[in-house]
């Protein structure tokens, strides 16, 4: 798995909270830093990659382990 600078665990939260918490965490980070997001809401598998496509952030990796969705994002320019 990729390295990361910050991690948030949104397990148990439903849409749109995983995405909102992801946006908030990225806003507090510096460009080039990596965020690891853990989610259990299946909607995050769509929401987070789409958010990366329409923003300057990059989805580095996504995977699933023990019913948890795991994303590594790299903060883009604001």
C-alpha positions in Angstrom: 0.0 0.0 0.0 1.1 3.5 -0.7 2.5 5.9 1.9 0.3 8.6 3.3 0.7 11.7 5.5 -2.8 11.9 7.0 -5.5 9.3 7.6 -9.2 9.7 8.3 -11.6 6.9 9.1 -15.2 7.5 8.1 -16.3 3.9 8.9 -20.0 3.8 9.8 -20.8 7.2 8.2 -23.1 7.4 5.2 -23.2 9.6 2.1 -22.3 12.4 1.9 -20.2 12.4 5.1 -17.2 10.4 3.9 -16.8 12.8 0.9 -17.3 15.9 3.1 -14.8 14.7 5.6 -12.4 13.9 2.8 -12.8 17.5 1.4 -12.2 19.0 4.8 -9.1 16.9 5.4 -7.6 17.8 2.0 -8.3 21.5 2.6 -6.1 21.4 5.7 -3.2 19.7 3.8 -0.4 21.0 1.6 -0.1 20.3 -2.1 1.6 16.9 -2.7 0.7 15.4 0.6 -1.3 12.2 0.6 -4.5 11.3 2.5 -5.7 7.8 3.3 -9.4 7.5 3.6 -11.2 4.5 5.1 -14.9 4.2 4.4 -17.6 1.6 4.7 -20.3 3.4 2.7 -20.4 1.8 -0.8 -21.2 5.2 -2.3 -17.7 6.4 -1.5 -16.5 4.0 -4.2 -18.2 6.3 -6.7 -18.1 9.7 -4.9 -14.4 9.9 -4.1 -13.1 9.0 -7.6 -15.5 11.4 -9.2 -14.5 14.1 -6.8 -10.9 13.6 -7.8 -11.8 13.8 -11.5 -13.5 17.2 -11.1 -10.9 18.6 -8.7 -7.1 19.1 -8.7 -6.6 16.1 -6.4 -5.3 12.7 -7.7 -6.6 9.3 -6.7 -3.5 7.3 -6.3 -5.0 4.0 -5.2 -8.3 2.4 -4.2 -8.9 -1.0 -2.7 -11.2 -3.0 -0.5 -10.2 -5.0 2.6 -12.4 -6.6 5.3 -15.5 -4.7 4.0 -13.6 -1.4 4.2 -12.9 0.8 1.2 -9.5 2.4 1.3 -8.4 5.3 -0.9 -5.1 7.1 -1.2 -5.4 10.6 -2.5 -2.8 13.2 -3.3 -3.6 16.8 -2.6 -3.5 19.0 -5.8 -3.3 22.7 -6.1 -6.2 24.7 -4.6 
